């Protein structure tokens, strides 16, 4: 059994990770931290855990001071800027880290400081971090795991955001195949459930203001924009212009990203609904958690709730040369906690789907 701790376990993504690791056959959850809930049994805060665990929340510092020497892995589910303070300490202690915050997702410290308004205090670790989207970076994750096993070098995984996961998967086949002109804008319109905003209530997420309401937010300035653009640019081999618009929907959990991609004139001459469907089938062949829907079908968020699955549907409009691809994920699952478990499985050379059976959830 590999020993794991979750720092920031009382938030929505953190407690989802608790649920998954408690049932994982190869990991033992030895500590779950929350500075605000320290001392309380997990079951007191989340009654789901009555009869499932006797663990109580501890403080973040307790994990580092009392558990780090025996840990194989720490999952960080704490806000940006906080993670970069803890990661160097964990890595120096030989503990591998999967970080759910944005602190190590961007390759460029200056870009991080521009979009997050904070100085990056561990820029030397950005090159070491592997972006935890297995459908693109599986070999890099496995290589980190191999180094961990052979040399003891702790791994650092930057777990993707929920919006980037859904958006990039929807766009991946077209962008990676180079079917667009280099200056063509990728347009992403995405919708998230309220749990994506975190556990702390705000005026936007209060029930009376979120229920029976839809709204766009962070228009032209959302912090996931550079993350999506960075990943798409890596796939394309050149900078990809992006227009990203997120929306909030009155759902507990769930995400749907719809991406429109205009094919180049030369590509469009050979394209049809059938050839685009085949392109997507080839791109995701063998992917254990990506399900491409039959031609003409589009995904819905309820179909992937409480799972690590990504459902993708694609259509082609010949009159506009537009490929329209939608991807549905669970924002707390494939968009956060279960994707972290998938990455952990790869790091520790386990079956990629271990511990990721659909068992129902908390919200």
N, C-alpha and C positions, 0 to 999 in steps of 0.2 A: 504494500500500500504506500502510495506517495502522500505526504502530508501537505495540506493546503490550508491557508488562512484567507479570509476575505476581510479587507479593510474598507469600511464604509458599507457594512452589510445591512443596515437598516433602511436604506433607500430602495426604490422599486427595482432597479437593476441588481443591486447588491443582494436583496433578499431572494430574487429569482435565482441568482447564482447559488445561494445557500441551499435552496430547494434541490437544485440539480446536483450539487456536489454531495449532499447528504445521501443521495440515492446512487451515486457513482460507484461502480464496483472496484475501481482502481485508485481512488483518492479517498483519504480520510480527512474530513473537515475538523480541524482541531481548534480553531478560533474564529470568531466573528466579531468584528469591532464596530462600535458606534460611540463616539464621545457623548452624544446627547442621550443615549439609552443605556449607557454603561451600568452594569449591575443587574439589569432586568433580564429575566429569561426570554429567549426568543419567542416562546409561546405566549408570553404576556403581551408582547407588542403585536405579534401576528399569530392569532389563535390557531391558524392552520397547522402549527407545529406541535400542538398538544399531542403527546404520544409518539411523536416522531423524533424529538431530540430534547435533551436536557441542557443543552448549551445555553449560556447566558452571554449577553453582549459584554465585551471588555473595551477598554479605551484603545485608541490607535497605538499609542506609545507602548502599551502593554504587549502588543503583538511583536513589536520590534525588540523590546527589552527581554521578554520571557520566552518567546516562541521561535525567533528567527534562526537560532542555532540548529533547530531540528526540522525546519520547513524546507520542502522542495519547491513550493510555488506559493506566491501571494497574488491574489486578484485584488486590484485597486478599483474601487467603485466610489471614488471621492471626486470632488470638483476639480476643474482645471486650476492650475497653479499649486494646489496642494500635493498633487501626485509628484511633480518634479522635485519636491522637497524630500520625499520618501524614497524614490527610486534609487538614487545613488547609494543610500545606506543599505538597501536590500541587496542590490547587485554586489556591493563590496562584501556582504556577508555570504555571498554565494547562492542567494535565493533568486530563482527565476521569477519574473514579473509579467503579468498580463494586465495592462492598464486600460481601463474603460474611459478614461478622460481623454481630452484632446492634446495633452501636453507633449506627446511624442509622435503624433500623426503626421505633422508637417515636416518636410525635410529641411526647411529654411527657418532659422530662428527669427530672422527679420520678418518673415511672413506671419509667424506666430504672434510676434509683438504687434504687428499691424492690425491683425484681426481680433486678437484677444486683449489688447491694451495692457499687457503685462510683460515685463522683461523675463526672458527665458533664462533660468538659473542653471540649467544643465545642458547647454547646447552641444557639448562634446558627446552626448549620448544619442543625438538625433540620428547619426549615421549608423549606430548600432541597432536601433529599433527596427523591427520587421513589422510591416503593416499586416494586421491579422485578418486578411480576407483570403481564405484558403483557395478559392476558385482562381485566384491570380498568383498568390504568393505561397502556395503549398510547398514548393521545393525549398524556398528560403526558410520557412518555418521548420521543415524537417532538418535542414542543415544546422540551424540553431540548436535543435534538440540533439543532433549528433555531437556537436561540440560540447554541449552540456554533459552528455554521457561520457565522452572520451576525455575531456580535459577539465571538467568541472566549471567551465565558464557559464555563468548564469545568463539566461536568455531574457530579452526584453521585447515584448510584443505590444504594439500599439493597436488595441482593438478598435475597429472602425466605428464611426457613428452610424446610427440607424438610417438616416437619410442617405449618406454615401453608399451604404451597403445596397439598398434597394435601387438607387439611381445608377450606380456603376454596373450592377448585374444586368439591368435592363438595357443599358447602352453597349455593353461589352462586345457582343459579336460584330456589330457594325463598326465600332471605333477601332477595334483591334485588327479588323480586316482592311482598314484604310479605304472605306467606301465613300467617304465624304471629302469635299474640298477642305484644304487646311484651314481656311478662314471661315468655314461654316460654323455657326453657333449651335451648340447642343442646348436644347431647351428642356428643362426639367420642372414639372409641376408635381409636387408631392404633398401627401396628407398624412398627418400623424395623430394618433390617439393622445389623450391628455397625459397619460403616464410618461410620455416622452419629455415632458417639461419638468420631471422630477417630483419628489414627494412634498417639498415645501410649497404650501399654497400661495397663490398670487391672485391679483385681481382678474387675471386672464383665465386662471384654472379653477376658480371657485365654481361650484356646481351651477349656481343660478346664472352665471355669466357664460359658462362653457356649454351647458345643456341647450339643445335646440338652437345651435348657433354654429356658423362656419365663418372662418376669417383667414385671410392671408396675413402673414407677419414676417418680419425680417426681410422685407422685399428689397432686393438688390444689395443686401448687407448681412445676410445670414452667415454665421461663422462656419457652417459646413461647406460653403461655396469653394474656398481654396482646397479643401480636402477632396471634394469631388473632382475639381479641375486637375489637381495633381495626379490623381489616379487615372483619369481619362487621358491625360497627356502622356503618362507612362505607357498606356496601351497603344496610343497612336504614334508615339515616337516624335511628337512635336506638341507645342502648346495648343490646347483646345479651348476656344472661347466657350463660355458657359453662361446661361441665364437660368438661375435657380430660384424658384418661388415655393416656399413651404406654406402649408395651411394647417390649421388646427381644427379637428373634428371632435364632436362629443362622443368619443369612444374611450373605454378604459385603456385598451391597447390595440395596436394594429397600425400598419403603414401601407400606403399605396403610392408608388412613384410612377408617373407616366412621362416617358421621355420621347421627344420627337427629334428625328435625325434626318436631314435632307441629303439624299444621295447626290453624288456628282452626276453631271450629264452623261458621262461615259458609262458609269455604273448603272444608271437608271435605264439605259437602253436595253440592258440584259436582265433587268430585275422583274420579278413578278411576286405575287403573294406566295407562290410555291417555293421559289428560290430563296426568299427571305426566311420562310419557315424552316427550310433545310439548313440555311446558314446558322440559325439558332439551335437547331437540333445537333448539328455538328459541334458547335461551340460548347454545349453543355453535356455532351455525351459522356456518361460515366461519372458525372458529378452527383454525389450521394444526396445532397440536400437541395438541388435545383430541379424543379419539375417544370418542363415546358408543356404548356397546355396545347391541346389539338388546335389546328388551324381554325381561326374564327372565334376561339374562346378567349375570354379575358379573365384575369384573376380577381379574387375578392379577399378582403382581409380576414373574414371569418374562417376561411378555409385553412389558414396557417396559424390560427391562434394557439398559443401555448406550445409552439413547435420551433424547430430550427430550419424549417422548410422555407424556400423561396419559390413562389409560383409565378411564372412568367408567361404572358401572352403577347403576341406580336401581330401587327397588321401592316399592310402596305397600301398607300394611296398613290397610284401611278400618276394621277392628275397633278399632284404637288411634289412628286418624288420623295414623299415623306414616309419613313418607317416610324410607326407608333408602337412603342413597347411599354407594357406595364409590368411592374413587379410588386407583388404583395409579400410582406414579411410581418412577423410579430416584432414590434419595435423593442420589446424587452427580451425577445428570444434571439433570432438571427441578427437582430439589430443591436444586441448587447450580450446578455448572459450566456445564452446557449452557444453563440458564436465563440465566446471565450472558452467554453468547454471544448468545442470542436478544435480550437487552436491548442488547448492543453493536451488533448489526445494526440495531436500530431507531434507536439514537442516531446512527449514522453513515449513516442513510438507505439501508441495504442491504436486499436481500431478507431477510425475517425468518428464513427457513430456511437461509440460506447457512452452509455449514460444519457443518451439523447432521445430515448423513447418518449412518445407523447403521453404524459401522465396527468395532464390537467394542471392548472395553475392557481394563482392566488387572487387574481383580480377578475 
